[in-house]
Amino acid sequence: MAVAGFSTTLSALILPAVARLRETRPLLRTSLAEVDPPESFSMLHRGETDVVISADTARNPGPAGDESRFDGQFHRVPLCETLRHRPPRGPPAPREPRLLLADLAEETWIFATTGMCHDIGVAACTAAGFTPQASHAIGDWDATLAAVRLGLGVALVPRMAKPARGPR
């Protein structure tokens, strides 16, 4: 079984699934590739991968958004939400002010370098009613989180992007 997915899905979804398959199906051969759409969908179409883990964006609706290209031959299954934008349940805690994405409109922004993760962040800001001032383009989530900690800007980071654990 061959699986293709974008970088954030590797450690959060794909690698644990492949490890579990190795435990439960030791004779099943697995391979994985870190590939962003639309190339991952082209691989699927060419038969070079069996599964694609992706997220829909304006530039990449996936096979379900482009039925003419894939002739309905693939099945789409939603796995999880990449980014949630909703107010917290109940009243905000006294020490935690309620912050909306639009409240960050004037901030300096850090986005992924290119591709789907960049598109999702920009689309979220646009949906919140503003065009973000992007000053940094960083392709690594650990580096992005470090830049935020250093006060170099704000960023939208996928739930699946977990910081690497440093030495203790």
Salt bridges, closest charged atoms under 4 A:
GLU23 OE1 - ARG20 NH1 3.44
GLU39 OE2 - ARG46 NH2 2.74
GLU48 OE2 - ARG46 NE 2.88
ASP56 OD2 - ARG76 NH2 2.04
GLU81 OE1 - ARG84 NE 2.54
ASP119 OD2 - ARG59 NE 2.89
ASP119 OD1 - HIS118 ND1 3.58
